[in-house]
């Protein structure tokens, strides 16, 4: 076998390995989605939202967002709510607002997700991929002003991947119907997120989101739940 043929064979093997890892990750994410039967295409939409936002943010965060990192963030995004597999059905599937105690239990999914992904890292050779996935699962409910969970991180102490995921996740929650609420119109959702600039969300990313709002709307229309 020539060196060129061997090189091509190794490249093909690497592509197949990458496809297998992607399939495992998406299967893990789908487990959480299937338990929360209101989410539908949530993981597809949020993955595309994150891609649009992260690619546009590269010019603002050149030291943190190179091609590989953006790709890893996009691949990791479906695992942001994997911790919901550990939330009891009576809370996860409750058709209405949660009590204070139930809300506290629901918030545990960020820690559960981090632990689940850390456990998977012991068996999957994914390099930095699952490390970033764990970071997103753990921090996408933190708030810029420090009032989020699970650790109450504030400002730039929140990893950039978590700050990107926060906007994608909240936008999708707002514009998607639930048994206890109607879907919010796109323009209202954009205004609400803009109003949380510097409170819930990174102000720089909110400004960027506003310029990309039409792209978010298109993604929502394309992957809308039937």
N, C-alpha and C positions, 0 to 999 in steps of 0.2 A: 504494500500500500504506500502510495506516495505521501509526502508530507502535506501536500494540498488536500488530498482526499481525507487524510487523517484529521486535518484541521476542520474540514467541512463536517465530518462525522461528529467531532466534538461539539461543534456549534449546534448541530441538530439535536444532540443529546441534551445540551444545556437548554435549548428552547423547549424540549419536551419536559424537562425537569421544572422549568419555570411555569409551564402550563399546568403541571400537576399541582404545584404549590398554589397557584391562583385558584384552581378548582377546590382545593382543600379549604382555603380561606373563604371563598364564597359560600361553600357548604356550611362552614361554621356560622357565617353571618345569616344564612337563610334559616338556621335553626331558631335564632332569636326572632326573626321576622315571622316565622310560622306560628310561634307562640303568641305574638302580639298581632292578632288578625286584623287590626285596623291599619297597619303600616303599608300593606300592599307593595307598591314599588318604591317605598321610602329609601331603601338602600341604593337603588339604581339612581334615583333623583339626587340624593345627597352626594353620591360619588361624582356625578356630573357637575353639580354646583361647586364642589370643592375643586375640581379640575379647572373650571373657568376662573374661579377666584384666585387659586394658587398660581396659575400661569400669568395672570395679570399682575399679581403681587411680586413677581420676580424682580421687576425693576426697582421696587421699594425695599426689598430685602435680598440684595444680591449675594450677601455672605451666607444666607440661610436657605435660599431656594435655587439650587442648580437643577439641571435636567433630571438627575437621578433622584433627588429629594422630592421634587414635584411628583415624579412617577410613584415613589414609595408612599407618599401621602394619599394619592388617588387610590392606589391598591389597598391601603390600610383603611380607608374611609368606611367600607362596609362593616367593619368590626366595631364601630363606635358604640353600638348598643348591645354587644355580645353578652354583657353582664345581666341583661334582662332574663336570661335563662335561669337565673337564680332567684327571681322574684316570684312569690306565690301568685297563682292564678287569680285569687279573689282580689288582689291588688292590681296586678297587671291588666286584667280584663274588666275591671270595674267600670260600669257604664255611667260614670258621673265623676264629679270632683272627689279628690281624695281627702281624707281626714289628715290632721297633722301627723298622727302616728303612721298612717299609711304612706304619706309623703316621705317621711323619714326612711321608711322601709324601701320605697322606690328609689330613693337617692343612693342606696347602697349598691345599685347596679354599676356605678362608676368604679368602686373598689373591686366588686366581683369580676368585672371585665378585666381589670388590670391583672388580677390573680389568675384568671382563666388563660389569658394570653401568655403570662409568664410560665404557666404550666406547659402550654403548647411549645414554648421555646425550647424546652428540655428535649423534645422529641423531633422537632422540625429544624433542619439546618437552613434558616432563612436569613442569616446575617442580621443586618440592622432593620429588616422589614418588620418583624414582629415587635421589636423594641419600639419602633415608631407607632405601630398599631396599639400597643399598650399605653403609650403616651396619649394618644387620641382618646381612647376609651376612658382613660383616667381623668382627663382634664377638659373635655369639651363642655362640661357644665360649670366650669369656673367662670367668674365674671371679672371684667376689667377693674371694677371698683372694690374687689375683694369679698363680695357678698355671695359668691357661688359656693359650690361644693365639688369634691369632698374635702379639700384642704384650705379653702379660703384664699387661694393665690390671687395676686393682684397685678395688673399691668403686665410688663414684660416678663415677670416671673412665670406667667402662664406660657407654656410652649407655643410657638407659632402655629404648629399643626392643630393644637387644641383650639386656638383662637379662630382659625379658618373654619374648622368643623363646627364651632358654635354658631356662626352665622348661617351656614348651610342647614344645620339641624333645626334651628328656630324658624327660619324662613319656611322650611317644608312643613313644620308643625302648624304654622299659622295658615298656610294656604290649603291644607288638607282637611277634609271633613273627618269628624269623629262622632261617635254615637252621642256624645254630650255637647257637641258644638257643630255649627256649620263652617264650611271653608271660608276663610277671610279673603276678600278680593285682593288681587296682587298689589294694586296701588296702596291699599291700606296697610298691607304687610310691610311694604317698603318704607312707608312713613313711620310705622311703629319701630322698625329696626333703626332707622335714622334717628329717631327720638332717643334711642338707647345708646347713642354714640358717647363713649367715655364713661358709661355706667355699666351696662351689660357687656358691651362689645368694644374691641380695639377701635379707637376713633379713626385711625388710618385705614383699617380694613372696611369700616363702615362707609367711608367716603368712596372707596373703590367699589364696594358693593352697589352703591347707588348708581354709579356709572355703568354697571353691568346688569342692572335690574331687568332689562329687556331680555337678556340671555337667560336669566333665571326663569322668567315667565315662559319662555319657549321650551325650556327643559321640563318644566312642570306640565305643560300642555302635552308634550311628547310622551311622558311616562305617567300620565294621570291614571289613577286607579279607576277601574271599570266597575 
